[in-house]
Amino acid sequence: MTTLTRIIEALEDSPARGAQALDAARLGFLEWVFAAPGPVTARMARDALDTQAARGAQSPAARAFVGYIRDVCACAPSSAHRRRGARSGTWLN
């Protein structure tokens, strides 16, 4: 079981709602970022969103977690907008 799937499954079991669901999702997101074997890139975030676990998120906490990953994709600059000489990858950790 991948870290992403394990986090989503735990969040699915959470009864948290509202602000508590957002807090649980943030903790899950940080766990996912720091558990990565290397830098977390926008590509990794897009790959995570393409998993069955992410697509099937139901609980408020799990949906918020997936939303945080989606935010990474929305905020990451595309290669067309990167200035000349910038690193080839944008990473979070």
Residue pairs with C-beta under 8 A, 6 or more apart in sequence:
1 9
2 51
3 31
3 32
3 35
3 36
4 32
4 48
4 51
4 53
4 54
5 51
5 53
7 28
7 31
7 32
7 65
8 28
8 53
8 54
8 57
8 62
8 65
8 66
9 53
10 28
11 24
11 25
11 28
11 57
11 59
11 61
11 62
11 65
12 57
12 58
12 59
12 61
12 62
13 59
14 21
14 24
14 59
14 61
14 62
16 23
16 24
16 59
16 60
16 61
17 60
18 60
20 61
21 59
21 60
21 61
21 64
22 61
22 64
24 61
24 64
24 65
25 61
25 62
25 63
25 64
25 65
25 67
25 68
26 64
26 68
28 61
28 65
29 65
29 68
29 69
32 40
32 48
32 65
32 69
33 40
33 92
33 93
34 93
36 44
36 93
39 89
39 91
39 92
39 93
40 72
40 91
40 92
40 93
41 76
41 89
41 90
41 91
41 92
42 72
42 73
42 76
42 90
43 89
45 69
45 70
45 72
45 73
45 76
46 73
48 54
48 69
49 55
49 66
49 69
49 70
49 73
54 66
54 69
57 63
57 65
57 66
72 92
76 90
77 90
